[in-house]
C-alpha cells in the first residue's frame, strides 16, 4: 500500500493525490461493507439454529445459548452501525475534500494567471491618457480581486476545518502546505496589485497630471475609510476574526506602500505652490483634504487593529471556554452512560451516591461556566460580524443542548442509585423479617416435635390441618426468599446442576409412605448457596432446616393417622372375610394358593418364616395391611414356633 501511494505521488500533484486517496479509502470501505453484508446470511442462519436448538436443550443450556445469541447480535449491530457511520464519514470527508481541492485549484489557477498578467504589464506609458487607461484597467482588475476575496476566505476556512479534523500527520502537513501556498500567493498578488497601483499613480503624477493623481488617491481614501469605521463589526468566531486580521494586514501593507505616493504628491504640491501663485490656494485646499483623509485613515487603521486584537482575545476565550466545557461534558456523559453494574453492598452503594452527589455539585459549578460561555456568546452576538452570527449561535445551542443531555443522564443515574438503595434497604428489611419468622417457625416445630402425638384420629387430623396451614404460609413466603437470594450475586463453592437449592413445599399427602429420595432432601455433599452477605447465607440455611423439619413433622403426623386408621379398621378384623377376599383375588388372578407357597419356600423344606409370609403377601399387591397380615400370621402359626408349614398354610381352604 505504501509503495502504491509513492507511485501515485510521483504521477499526480499533491492536491489530486489527496482526492485520489480519499476515493481509494471510500472504495475500500465499500469493499468492506460488501464483505460485512456477505456475513448477514450466516448471522440469520446462526440465529435460526440457536432458536431451534433452545427447544431441545436443558434449561441451563437454553440460558447460555440465549446469551450467546444476544452477544453475537449485539456485536453484529455494532459492526453494522459503525460501518454505516464510517461510510457516512468517508463520503462526507470525500465531498468536503473534493470541494476544497477544486476551489483551491481554481483559485490558484486564477491567481497564477493574474500574476502572469501583472508581470507582463510592467511597462507603464508616458502619455497621460494611456496611463489613465492603464489605471482604469487596473481598477477593474482590483474589483475582480476583491470579488475573489470571499472565495479566498471560504477556501481558507474549509482548509482549516479539514486540518482540524484530520488524524494523519501526513495529511495535516499537506493541508498546511496548501494553505500556506494559497496565502503566500494571495499576499503576493495583493502586493503586486498595490505596487502597480502606486506606480501608475506616480507615473500619472510625473506626467504632469497632478490633479488626476491627487483625485485618484483621495477617491481611494474615501472608499477605504467606511471599511475602517468604528461602527464596522469585527467580533465573531475565531476563524472569522483571524480572517479579518489577515485582511487587515494586507490592507496595512497596501497603506504602507501608498506612503510614497502621498510623499510624491506633497512634493509636487510644494513645487506647484512655489511655481504658480494663481493655483496655490486650490492646491493647498486639496492637500489639506488629502492630509486630513490620510491621517484619518491611518488612525482608523490603528483603531481597527486594536479592535481586532480585542476581538481575537474575546474569540479565543469563547472558543477555549466552549471546548473545555464540551470536553468535560463528553467525559461526564461517558462516565454516566457506561458506569457498569451497581453493587449489592449498601456501603458501596452509599459511596456511589456520595460520589454522584459530588458530581451533581460539580455539574452545578459547570452550569456557571455554561452561563459564562453563553453570556460571552450573547455579548459577541450583540456586536457580531454578519458572517459569524450563525456560527456563534450554533456553538451556544450546542453547549446548551449537551449540558441538558448530561443533566438528564445525571438525574436518571441519581434515580437509579436511589431506587437501588431503596430496593436494597427493602430487601434487608424483608431478609430480617424472614429470619425472624424462620426462627419462630424452627422453635415452634421443635417444641411440637417434643409433644406426644394424640391417639385420637380427629385430633391427629386437626394437627395435620394446622400443619398444612403452616406449610401453605411457608409456600407463600417462597417468592420472598427467592427475591432476597437472587438480589445478591451467588457464588457456588462447587459446580452444581442448574437447579434451585431453595426447597419448595408441595401440598397434600401424596407419596407419604415412600422414603425420601436424594433429589428431594439435600445431602451433606451438595453445594450450598454462598453469597457475600452472611445474613443471606443464614436465611438459606434456616429455610432448608425449617423445610426439613416441616416435612418430617408432616410425615410423622401422616404416619400416625395411617396407623390409627389401620387400628380402627383392624378392630373389626374377621379372618373368614379376609380369607374369602384373598381367595377371590387369587381366583381373579387365576393363581393357586399352594403355588404361591412353593414360590415363597425357596429352600423347599415345607415351611416359611412369619416375615417371609407377610412380605410375600404384601409384595403380591393384595389390598391388605401389615397389621392384618400380622394377625393372619398368628392364626397360621398355631404352634407359635415362628414358622408356617405347608399343612398350616392349607388352612386357607375351607
URMOVEN-V349573 format. One record per residue. RES is the residue in one small letter. NEAR is the number of other C-alpha atoms within 12 Angstrom. Layout:
RES:NEAR
RES:NEAR
//
This chain:
x:10
x:9
x:9
x:14
x:19
x:15
x:13
x:21
x:19
x:13
x:14
x:16
x:18
x:26
x:33
x:25
x:26
x:33
x:31
x:24
x:28
x:28
x:23
x:21
x:23
x:25
x:18
x:18
x:24
x:21
x:16
x:21
x:23
x:17
x:17
x:23
x:20
x:14
x:17
x:20
x:14
x:18
x:23
x:18
x:15
x:22
x:24
x:17
x:17
x:27
x:23
x:16
x:20
x:22
x:16
x:14
x:16
x:15
x:17
x:17
x:19
x:20
x:19
x:19
x:26
x:25
x:18
x:19
x:26
x:19
x:16
x:21
x:22
x:15
x:15
x:24
x:18
x:16
x:22
x:23
x:16
x:19
x:25
x:21
x:17
x:23
x:27
x:17
x:21
x:28
x:23
x:19
x:30
x:27
x:20
x:27
x:36
x:28
x:24
x:36
x:35
x:23
x:28
x:38
x:26
x:20
x:33
x:31
x:18
x:24
x:33
x:22
x:17
x:27
x:26
x:17
x:20
x:28
x:18
x:13
x:21
x:19
x:16
x:29
x:22
x:22
x:18
x:25
x:19
x:19
x:31
x:27
x:19
x:28
x:32
x:18
x:21
x:30
x:24
x:16
x:28
x:26
x:15
x:20
x:27
x:19
x:14
x:25
x:26
x:20
x:27
x:33
x:32
x:23
x:34
x:34
x:30
x:30
x:39
x:31
x:21
x:32
x:27
x:18
x:19
x:21
x:12
x:14
x:13
x:14
x:26
x:21
x:21
x:26
x:36
x:24
x:19
x:33
x:33
x:20
x:23
x:33
x:29
x:20
x:25
x:35
x:29
x:26
x:35
x:35
x:28
x:32
x:40
x:34
x:29
x:35
x:39
x:37
x:31
x:40
x:45
x:40
x:31
x:36
x:33
x:28
x:24
x:23
x:27
x:31
x:28
x:26
x:37
x:39
x:23
x:30
x:38
x:31
x:19
x:28
x:31
x:21
x:16
x:24
x:27
x:19
x:22
x:31
x:23
x:22
x:17
x:20
x:27
x:43
x:43
x:42
x:43
x:35
x:31
x:35
x:36
x:30
x:32
x:35
x:27
x:26
x:30
x:29
x:22
x:28
x:31
x:28
x:23
x:31
x:33
x:22
x:25
x:33
x:26
x:21
x:35
x:34
x:23
x:26
x:39
x:27
x:21
x:30
x:35
x:21
x:19
x:24
x:21
x:16
x:13
x:15
x:15
x:12
x:18
x:20
x:17
x:17
x:30
x:24
x:16
x:26
x:33
x:20
x:22
x:32
x:25
x:19
x:27
x:31
x:21
x:24
x:32
x:27
x:20
x:29
x:34
x:22
x:21
x:35
x:29
x:20
x:29
x:36
x:23
x:22
x:35
x:30
x:23
x:31
x:34
x:28
x:22
x:35
x:30
x:22
x:28
x:36
x:22
x:20
x:33
x:30
x:19
x:25
x:35
x:21
x:18
x:29
x:27
x:17
x:18
x:29
x:21
x:13
x:19
x:11
x:17
x:27
x:22
x:29
x:25
x:25
x:15
x:18
x:26
x:24
x:17
x:28
x:27
x:17
x:19
x:28
x:21
x:16
x:27
x:25
x:16
x:19
x:28
x:19
x:16
x:30
x:25
x:18
x:27
x:33
x:23
x:23
x:36
x:30
x:24
x:33
x:39
x:25
x:24
x:38
x:31
x:19
x:25
x:30
x:27
x:21
x:24
x:29
x:25
x:19
x:25
x:36
x:27
x:19
x:33
x:34
x:21
x:23
x:36
x:29
x:18
x:28
x:35
x:22
x:23
x:33
x:28
x:21
x:28
x:33
x:23
x:19
x:31
x:27
x:18
x:23
x:31
x:23
x:19
x:26
x:26
x:18
x:24
x:30
x:22
x:19
x:29
x:29
x:18
x:26
x:35
x:21
x:20
x:35
x:28
x:19
x:23
x:33
x:21
x:18
x:29
x:28
x:19
x:20
x:27
x:20
x:14
x:23
x:23
x:12
x:14
x:15
x:26
x:20
x:20
x:20
x:23
x:17
x:18
x:27
x:24
x:18
x:28
x:31
x:20
x:20
x:32
x:26
x:19
x:30
x:31
x:20
x:24
x:31
x:24
x:17
x:27
x:28
x:18
x:28
x:38
x:28
x:23
x:36
x:37
x:26
x:27
x:29
x:20
x:26
x:18
x:20
x:13
x:14
x:14
x:16
x:16
x:17
x:20
x:26
x:31
x:34
x:30
x:28
x:30
x:22
x:22
x:18
x:22
x:12
x:15
x:23
x:17
x:12
x:14
x:16
x:11
x:11
x:14
x:22
x:23
x:23
x:15
x:8
x:12
x:20
x:21
x:28
x:35
x:24
x:24
x:20
x:24
x:18
x:26
x:33
x:29
x:27
x:37
x:35
x:28
x:28
x:38
x:32
x:25
x:34
x:36
x:28
x:29
x:39
x:34
x:25
x:33
x:38
x:27
x:28
x:37
x:31
x:25
x:28
x:29
x:27
x:25
x:24
x:22
x:21
x:21
x:17
x:16
x:23
x:14
x:14
x:21
x:17
x:24
x:17
x:16
x:23
x:27
x:16
x:18
x:28
x:24
x:20
x:21
x:23
x:13
x:12
x:15
x:12
x:17
x:20
x:25
x:23
x:17
x:25
x:31
x:23
x:22
x:30
x:24
x:17
x:12
x:14
x:16
x:21
x:29
x:32
x:29
x:31
x:23
x:26
x:35
x:31
x:22
x:25
x:29
x:20
x:18
x:19
x:16
x:24
x:17
x:27
x:25
x:26
x:24
x:30
x:33
x:26
x:24
x:33
x:34
x:25
x:24
x:31
x:28
x:19
x:13
x:15
x:15
x:21
x:27
x:32
x:30
x:26
x:18
x:25
x:33
x:22
x:22
x:27
x:16
x:11
//
